[in-house]
């Protein structure tokens, strides 16, 4: 039966009708103004934003005034304008779990203030082509990387950021993929400095979007960073991956190489075999008594041991002493190893006294012939017996 003379009094919680009084209990919820692949984040869907089993979850940290968006093995190929739209949201932290990929026809992620954290990976791609560029990430304020491995690719820009990009952990790779566009750049920013990193990280830049021959750059080198189509920030602590091929590791074998410091690799041993040298990163030249140069590597280092089977009598090739001056003037010279066989690599370490520099160093064979020396940097030289 219809109710007559009903009216709603705005500003109160009471609806009066001709027959009864009904008390209203309005429910308010926060308007997050955050969208993922075109879906608005709400209180109702925040635990499974895309309704696909929880690959995207959201929570609001009231105490710190930030939203936390967790990406867990998500693949978003967005026909919407943005894969993640937090343009009017505020501070957003994206936590990475597993392997994630975001792609959009326009800007992939737009935000005011952005943090990346976690231990997962994400590839962020913008396929847009416009006169003023379409970045993979457009951040009106700052970007901070605390963890995770982030790769951003855009045809004109990888990132547009009005404030400095701060990298405190994880890795960050930014690529402007249009190699033929003279105006393309990995980072489009007027900030100064453009990027900052902590002391355990290493910044590399290149004008080639493929990063071939990437060079290490000071973070204050604004002109070089502005011109780069490829920018990468990685840890200085580079893991060393060993393949001993049945051998036993040498004593005090290092687990990592720290960029900027030479690392000595002890020779392994194997019963019935003579160690023939290390193959470095699938190289073809085996090197004994290997020292990793202080600035020769910017990625994980793979070492494979090679061996020569001893003859049936168990004998091995002859070794010879490496003779150095017993009391060199104005400095010290040491050899490692002190005895070596034909084909072995010997490392010479020089250390001049204060106020002196090494002018020349010469190595001669037993017949007086001069041997070829390789300068490894940091006062270290190598030659082959």
Secondary structure, DSSP 8 states (H G I E B T S, - for coil): ----S-EE-TTSSEEE-SS-EEE-----------EETTEE--TTTTTSTTSSSSSEEEEEETTTTEEEEEEES-EEEESSS-SEEEEEEEEEEEEEESEEEEEESS-SEEEEEEEEEES-EEEEEE----TT---SEEESS-EEE-SSEEEEEESSEEEEESS-EEE-SSEEEEEE--TT-TT-EEEE---SSSEEE-TTEEEEEESSTT-TT-EE--TT-HHHHHH-SEEEEEESEEEEEEE-TT-B--TT--SEEETTS-EE----B-TTEEEEEEEETT-SS-BSS-EE-TTS-SS-EEEEEEEEE--TT-----EEE----TT-TTEEEEEESSEEETT-EEEEEEEE-TT--------B-TTS-B---EEEETTEEEEE-
